[in-house]
Amino acid sequence: MLTISQLASYAGVTVRAVRHYHQVGLLPEPERDRSGYRSYDASAVVRLIRIHTLADAGVPLARVQELLDASPEEFAAGVEEIDKGLRAEARRLQDTRKRLARLAAGEHLALPQSVVGYLDRLRGLGVQERYIELERDAWIMIAAQVPHLVDDVIAKKHEALEHPDMVELYRMVNEALDWPDDDPRIYEIADLLERLMIAAVKAGETGNGYVDDQLVNLMDTSVMESAPGAERLLAILEERGWKGWTRIERVPADRLDAHPGAEE
């Protein structure tokens, strides 16, 4: 007969583990000797080894009892079911690790992959990180508001980048972040934007109706605060009959009349 310490040693577990298996009902309490100590026989050693083997293989303790008492067929089916669950959990953990790895890159936080790919394309065009950050923050807000539309919108943005004028616009805006508001090159950007807007009107692609007015105002304000010449650029465009940056729209005729340069 064995003491609890000897039993634990034979099975390769700790005395604490043996006591825990007693507590949860996996290992029956043995008879006690005249001194009141537990006394274990060979069957206890075998059962404890089986318990330890199953637990060490990843079988939840809640399922160990079921497998210990199962027939060979039931045991095989139970193990297969547990393995299926473990594989699913492994895939979930792998996905979690991938998401964490992407988050470490920064932009994947709150952004879908389509937007990240678009921002990377802008980098490939030479757009500096200061402007990339402005775009990123805007897309984070858009993705939170209309997540079901983002991929389609980004696809259209990629199509727009096939146009030389759009590429040139990014190049100029990229350089304009530090221009003073009286820099004459702002008119070049206005000319370029106007050509793009006229083309968009002809193609029936005006407006960004997928975001609400409050968010549009918030993003426009962010742009104006980011560059000294941004407010001047928007004023020039409004004189020509356009307004906005995030959502560019035609200015009503009665408002155009109020601008002395509207007829130019």
Secondary structure, 3 states (H helix, E strand, C coil): CECHHHHHHHHCCCHHHHHHHHHCCCCCCCCECCCCCECECHHHHHHHHHHHHHHHCCCCHHHHHHHHCCCHHHHHHHHHHHHHHHHHHHHHHHHHHHHHHHHHCCCCCCCCHHHHHHHHHHHHCCCCHHHHHHHHHHHHHHHHHCCCCHHHHHHHHHHHCCCHHHHHHHHHHHHHHHCCCCCCHHHHHHHHHHHHHHHHHHCCCCCCCCCCHHHHHHHHHHHHHHCCCHHHHHHHHHHCCEECCCCCEECCHHHHCCCCCCCC
